[in-house]
């Protein structure tokens, strides 16, 4: 039995085809499986992630709730938004800051992406985001409104500049390796950057999953899916095979945990919570019950006094 169980999160989107009541039922299923947190993406054509998770907060008691938070507007308003979710949920809120630019700046960056000018603009954008989130943290510290003190920041990162941002400001970094050697390289770089800041950082690997009772059925689903493009790896197979993959990446690659992105909702969510999670519990990779009541607790982070 592994000595260090890992963290498991679930990524959903604010898909309008999944009504709010259906969404809340999925979060409750995830909580029944003792998933550490559920994160929600929103954007054009999608439902608001914070509103959805506020609804889920009233119907759950333990699972962490992590909406998307574009880094725009005023730090005081940003801090208040997620402190409110933390209060409603009893200390289970986090936020995934999305490094955002206004439309003009976004278009400008796209035109020069991959050039020295583009690299400089991206670095400047992340520097501004680091300043913004630092001010948000000070707002939380001064207001005392959030039960956790500071709701955890969970940052998605694909390269050195966002790794450095995560090392400065995040509590958890979501990375996107495609194999064990890639995960090891990312882990080494993130750890070095965090050490420069005098901080520790949880490293979770994102993984798309497409599951079926048999490997053949999973491959049929994959073929029917057609072209699949993503910034993260895709696992196609059985729930038991997924358990093998996660155990390997945890043991050999050094991942502190994983955020699972189901390809099809609710099908792959049910396969995860009903079949993969019990197998992970059997192997000692996930706990049999929640051991804490806050998201900071689930993530193994030091509590911050409000």
Phi, psi and omega in degrees: 000128179301144181279342184236092175302156182251171178269147178227122175244165181231129179258128175235170174238158177279056182292120182296341177290342175258102184298162180305320179295319177296320179299313181298322178297322177296318179296322177295322177296319178296321178294320178299332178270003177066032172297137184293318180204157170241132176251153183227131176265143172225189184146192182305129179081003180242162178282155183291125185293323181291320178296315179301316183285335172293320174299315180294329181299326182282347183248006181225169183228343187232324189293140176288150187231115189234097175279169174277139181227086177306134184278082180218162176086208182259137180304324181295317178292321178299312180299318181296322182301313184274337170295324178296314177298322178296320179293313181299323184271357181072036176092033182241010184272146166226189175206139172258101181292128174257124183287107190249151172233157174289170188301319182295313181293321179300314179297321180296317180296318181300325183290334185241012182302134180091357176255165176305320178296317179296318179299320180294320180294318178297316179299319178296320180298316180289328177296317177296321179295323178295319177295317180299309183292333173296320177292324176299315179300320178293325175298314178300317182297320185279329185276327183067019186280332183270127180304328180277358188082286175237111172303137183299142172263125181242109191252135175271133184216142181239350186203183190300316182299309176292332173298318181294320176301313180299319180298328181279321193236335188273162172261329179225138174244131176265121183244167189229065177284162177248353178198176182296313178302320178296320178297317179299317180297315180297315181301317180297317180293316180297316180298320180295317179294320178295321178297323177300329180271357182070031185231161169255157185212129175283136182243114178246137179266132173279142180211121171287141179228139176230111192242152176205163182300329178232159179297323180296317179295323178296319179294325176297317177298319181295318180295320180292336182291329182078210182298134179227115180245135180201159175278354183236163181294156177244124172261128177239120181166204182269161175303323178293322175295323176299317177302319177300314181298314182294320178297318179297312182293330177288310183288311188268332184259344177085017178291135174283348181169194188213149167246116183273130175252100179293134179290318180239130178246130009266358189308308183285337174294313180297319179297323178294306188284330184271333184238315183288316183299312177303325178292321178293324176295316180302324180278357181080013181273339175232149179288158179281343181207158173297137181255349179222175183245351181247161176294320176303320178296314179302322184277357180072030181263152176295134179292143178250125181294134178281000000 
